[in-house]
Amino acid sequence: MTAPSRIRVVLPQHLRTLSGVDGEVVLAVDGPVTLNSVLDALEANYPMLCGTLRDHVSRKLRARVRFFACREDVTHEPADAPLPGLVASGAEPFLIIGAIAGG
């Protein structure tokens, strides 16, 4: 059996405050490292974040949240697609960013 992947996650300030963390979060992810598996691990470790990044029931991503892996926006990629190896290995962080609207 392989050891879980250690994923580094950077949360926006308001979610760090809500979850009571300072700086990066390190999560253990079993199996393939995907957007869904990272969010599952994040919500399991920080249940107060449930509903902030995706809907409770449908599990659809919230409209004004963006997800980045290796400086690429993966928000609209399939949620079960593997994230880049550098994120899966912990060499690069997985970024969660609140989208900015305006004109």
N, C-alpha and C positions, 0 to 999 in steps of 0.2 A: 504494500500500500504506500502511495506517495504522500509526502507531507503536504499540508495545505500551502498554497501560495500566500506570501505576505505582501499585501497591496498597500501602498501609501495613498491616502486620499486627502486632498485639500478641500476643505469646506469654505463657503462664504462666511463672512463674519457673523451674520445673524444666525446661521445654523450652528456655528461654533458656540455662540452664546447660549442658544437653546439646549444644546447637548452638553454644555459644561466642559468643553475641551479647549485646549490652547495649542495651536499649531496643527501639524498634520495628525491624522488618525491612521493607525496601522491596523489592518484587518486581516484575518486568516480566511482565505476563500478556498473551500474544497471543490475539486473538480475543475472544469473549464472556467477560465476567468473571462466573464462576459459582463456587460452592463447590468443585466438582471442579477447575476451572482454577486457582484459588488454591492448593489443596492440591497439585496437580501441580507448580506452580512452586515452592512451598515445599519439597517433597520433592526436586525437581531441584537446588535450590540448597543444601539442607541434608539430604543423604542419611541422616544419622544420625537424622533424624526419621521415616524410613520405618517404618511399623508402629506408631508412637505415636498417630497420629490416626485411622488407618483400617487395616483388615486388609490384609496384604500381598497376598493372593490375591483375596479377594472385593471388596476396596475398600470394604466397609461401614464406616461411621463407628464409632469406639469408643464404648461405652455411656456412659462417664463424661466425655465431652468435649462442650462446648457451643460453638456458633459464633454470633456476634452481628454484625449489620450495622445501623448506624443505630439502635442501642439495641433492636433487635428480634431475638429468638431465631430463627435460620434453620436450626437443627439439623435440624428435621423437614420442611423444605421440600424439593422435588425438587433433587437435587444439581447438575442442569444448568440450573436456573432462573437467570435473570440476577439478580445482586445489585444493590442500589440504586445509582443513578447517583453519589451522593456517595461511595460506597465505590469504585466503578469509576474515579472521577476522582482519587482520593487525598485528597479533602477530609475524609473521615471514615475512621477506621481500621476494619479488620476484626479483631474480637476473638476469640481462642480462649481458652476458660476451662475449667479443670478443674471438673467438677460436684462439689458438696459434698453428701455423704449424711449422714444422721444423724437423730436423733429426739429 
